[in-house]
Amino acid sequence: MCPLTEHIDLHAEIRAQMLVDAENCQKESINWSDFLTAQALYIICTRPNLRASTIEAVLREAKIDN
């Protein structure tokens, strides 16, 4: 299996598990801003060849906006 296919399979598996977990746990809620921030960080952090300084800059900007 090629690395891209493995990455896509892992992503699909994680997302499916998140949906199952969400259906099983209706006690917690999240606001739209927190959801978008978490999704942006997830997308940024899973990108290959990303330096830690770039991630830190994104985190600093997210704290400024809140």
Buried (B, 14 or more C-beta within 10 A) or exposed (E): EEEEEEEEEEEEEEEEEEEEEEEEEEEEEEEEEEEEBEEEBEEEEEEEEEEEEEBEEBEEEBEEEE
